């Protein structure tokens, strides 16, 4: 299971990076409206991707997938 997660993680991060560049960003996140908590959608969209990546990295760390081969 950990091996599958470790192999899929780079694909996940490539996919989230693709959401921040052309042609996906202009299609999904390049607008000012709607505003979310007073912030433009384009900023909230980028922050959301960063938070999702942070949660994924934290999950990988908590599951000991990132450094499973190292001795403590």
C-alpha positions in Angstrom: 0.0 0.0 0.0 2.8 2.4 0.9 4.6 1.6 -2.3 1.5 2.5 -4.3 1.1 5.8 -2.5 4.7 6.6 -3.0 4.4 5.9 -6.8 1.2 8.0 -7.1 2.4 11.0 -5.1 4.5 12.5 -7.9 1.6 12.2 -10.3 -0.6 14.0 -7.8 1.9 16.8 -7.4 2.3 17.1 -11.2 -1.4 17.3 -11.6 -1.7 20.1 -8.9 1.1 21.9 -10.6 -0.7 21.6 -13.9 -3.7 23.3 -12.3 -1.5 26.4 -11.8 -0.2 26.9 -15.4 -1.7 27.4 -18.8 -4.1 26.2 -20.2 -5.8 25.1 -16.9 -5.3 28.2 -14.8 -6.9 30.6 -17.2 -9.9 28.2 -17.5 -10.4 27.6 -13.8 -8.8 30.3 -11.7 -8.1 33.5 -13.7 -11.1 35.6 -12.6 -11.5 38.2 -9.9 -15.2 37.3 -9.2 -16.5 35.7 -7.1 -14.8 37.0 -4.0 -14.2 34.6 -1.2 -13.9 36.2 2.2 -13.0 39.5 0.4 -10.2 37.9 -1.6 -10.4 37.5 -5.4 -11.0 34.0 -6.7 -7.6 33.9 -8.5 -5.8 34.3 -5.2 -8.1 31.8 -3.3 -7.6 29.3 -6.1 -3.8 29.4 -5.8 -3.9 29.3 -2.0 -6.3 26.3 -2.2 -3.8 24.4 -4.3 -1.0 25.2 -1.9 -3.1 24.0 1.1 -4.0 20.8 -0.8 -0.3 20.1 -1.5 0.6 20.8 2.1 -2.1 18.4 3.4 -0.9 15.8 0.9 2.8 16.2 2.1 1.7 16.1 5.7 -0.2 12.9 5.0 2.8 11.3 3.3 5.0 12.3 6.2 2.5 11.0 8.8 2.2 7.7 6.9 6.0 7.4 6.8 5.9 7.0 3.0 8.5 9.7 2.3 11.3 8.3 4.4 10.2 4.7 4.9 13.6 3.4 3.9 15.6 5.3 6.5 16.6 4.0 9.8 15.8 6.1 12.9 
